[in-house]
């Protein structure tokens, strides 16, 4: 079985296992996902979803958040960790959205990468979830699972994993595939315990190598 054939089989099995898998960050506007994904660095999505309720309660728009003092933002987002740098990035990012994009999130991958605190993972998440564009989000679950399954060969650098997956994952499947890897990585192919291979829908085709 080639890597592309393996990828298609993994995609189909995960679709059946997690038919409704989607982004686990709560948002109803694009700028809110931009904020949440910055807060999610080294923090659980569940905690971010709680913290942003207070943040958006006090600053309910791009303009309001752009006008906020960085120290006030930091006070609210501190439970997510790295409060100072996250608050600084969020403030700067909202100012750019306000001043350069009319309060909107740009629908352009390279433009997203130029925003403070936005890397390839975040930009791909925005492109896939907000704009419905082809995207591959190489978070820790994606990197761990694609190595174990054998879709990539002992590659740990996020960008290199992303580039390798673009070669074998159909573009229209990338975003949902990565969301399903998150669910599978949390429930079955775990990082902090031994993977639960006995209840894994991929057990018979998984290479069980990598990280």
N, C-alpha and C positions, 0 to 999 in steps of 0.2 A: 504494500500500500504506500503510495507516494504521500508526501506531506500535504499536498492539496487534497487528495482523496481522504486522508485522515481528518483534515480540517472540516470538510463537508460532512463527514460522518459525526464528528464531535458537535458541530452546529446543530444538526438535526436531532441528536439525542438530547442536547441541552434545551432545545425548543420544547420538547415533550416534557422534560423534567421541570422546567421553569417557564411556562408559557406566558406569564404576565410580568416577567422580570423587567424592571426599569430602574431609573435613577432613584437612589434612596435618599437623596437630598430633597427636602421640600422647597418648592418655589412655584410662584405663579407669574413671574415676570423674569425676563432674561437677565436683568441686572442682579436680581436676587441670587440666581444660580452662580453668577460670577463671584459674588460676595461669599456665598456658601462654600464654593469649591476652594477658595483661598483659605477659609477658616478650617477646612477639612484636612489640611496638611498636618500629619502627625496627630490627628484627632478623629474620633469616630463620627460618622454621619449622624448618629442618634443624638450625640451631644450638640453638634452644630445645629440641628433642627430645633433644639430647645433654646439655645443661646440667641438664634436670630429672631425669635419671637419678640424678645426684649429690644433687640436692635431695630427691627422694623416698626415696632410699636412707637419708638421715640423718633426714628428717622424713616418715614414711610415712602420716600421717593429718592431718586438719584440726586436731585437738587438739595434735599434736606441732608442727605449723608455727605454730600460734597461740602456743605457749609459747616458741618459738625467739626468740633475740635478733635484732633487726633487723640488727645488724652481721654476725652469722653467716650470715643469709640473703643479705645483700649480697655477702659473700665468695664465695658459690657462684654467684650469678646475674650477677656482674660481667661475664662474657664476652658477655652479651646487650646490654650497654650500658645507660646510665641506671640503673646498679645501685642507687644510693641511693634514688631515688624509687620504683623498682619494688619493692625490698625493703620499703620503708615501706608501700606500698599492699598488698602481699601479706600482710604481718603484720597490718595493720588489718583487711583483708578476712576473713582466717581467724578473727580474734577475734570478728567480727560473726557469722560462720557458726556458730561455737561457742556464742556467748552468746545469739543471737536465733533461730537456725534449727535448733538441735539438731544442728549439724554438716552440715546439708544446704544445697544451693544452692536459693534460692527460685525457684519456677516462676511468676514474675511479672515482667514486663518492667520496670515502674516500680520494683519492689524491687531488681532487678538494677542499675538505673541509680544507685541510692543507695549501692551498694557502692564503696569506694575504688578508683579507677583503672578503673572500668567505664564505658565510654561506649556509645553506641548500637550501634556496630559489634560490640563484645564482647557486649552484651546480646542482639543478634539472633543471633549465632553460638551462644550458649548455648541460646536458645529453639528454634532450628532443629535443632541437632545433638543436644542432650541431651533435649529435651522433644518434638521432632517438631512444633513449632508453626510457623505461617507466619513466615518471616523473610527479610529482605533485608540482606545484609552488604555495606556499601559500603566495601570496602577500595580500595587504589590500583588494583588490576586492574579491579575493577568500574567505578570512575569513568572510567578511561582507555578501556576497551573500549566501554562504553555510549555514551560521547561519540563515539568513532570510528565505531561502527556506525550511530549516528543514533537510538538509543532515547531519548536525552536531548539537549538542545540546548545545548551548551557550558556545562554546569553543573559546577562543580568542588567545591562545598560538599557534603560527604557527606550531611548530612541532607536537603538539597534533592534530591540524586540519589535517595536512598531514597524520598522522597515521590513523586517523578515515576515511579519504577519501580513503586510500589505500584498506580498507576493502570493499568498495562499488563501486569504480570506476574501470572498466576494465583497466588493465595496458596500453594497446595500445591507450586508449582514454584520458589518464590523461593530457598529454601535451596540446593537442588541446582544451580540455575541459577548462583548466585554461586560455588559451588565449581568449576563447569566453567569459568567465566570466569577463575578463578585459573590453572587448567591451560592454558587457551588463551593467557592473557596471558604465561605463562612460556615456552611452547613456540613460539608463532606471532606473536601480536600484542604484541610485546615493547616495552619502554619505552626501553631503553638502546641499542638498535640499530634500524635501519629494520625495520618489520614485514615478516614473510615472507608477503606477500599472495599470492605464487604458489602457496603450499601451504595457503591458508586455505579452510576449508569455507564461509566466509561471504562470500568475495570478491565474488560477483556481486550481493549484496544490501547490502553494507556501504557506508555513505555516505563513509567515509574522511575524516571531518572531525573537529574537536575537538582533543583533546590527545594 
